[in-house]
């Protein structure tokens, strides 16, 4: 029989999977970076719920702040500017 904890864990895994698929299907790269950050928060909560607080904190810092920040910075730095006539 599945207890309440396993139900919450399964819902978190489904949420992370849906977030990853949503990020892949985005046409706007900035929106995909934001969704990736939100998905990383859910994954950090899952790690914390599974009694791995060190992984949860690392995921929260790297996956929520650093990775989307680097992606957003790369998008801004490589964006082509159209010349106006």
C-alpha positions, 0 to 999 in steps of 0.5 A: 500500500502506498502511504502519503509520503510516497504519494507526495514523492510521486507527485513531485517526480511527475511535476519535475518531469512535466516542468522539463518537458515544458522547458523543452517545448518553449520557443522563447529561450528566456521562458525556458530558462525560467521554467528550468529554475522553477523545475529545479525548486521542485527537485530541491524539495524532492531531495529534501523530502527524501532526507538528502538536505545536502543535495537539496541545498545544492540543487536549490543554489545551482539549479535555481540560481546559477544555471538559469542565470548563466543561461539568461546571461548567454542569451542576452550576450548572444542576442543579435541586434537588427540594424534599423534602416 
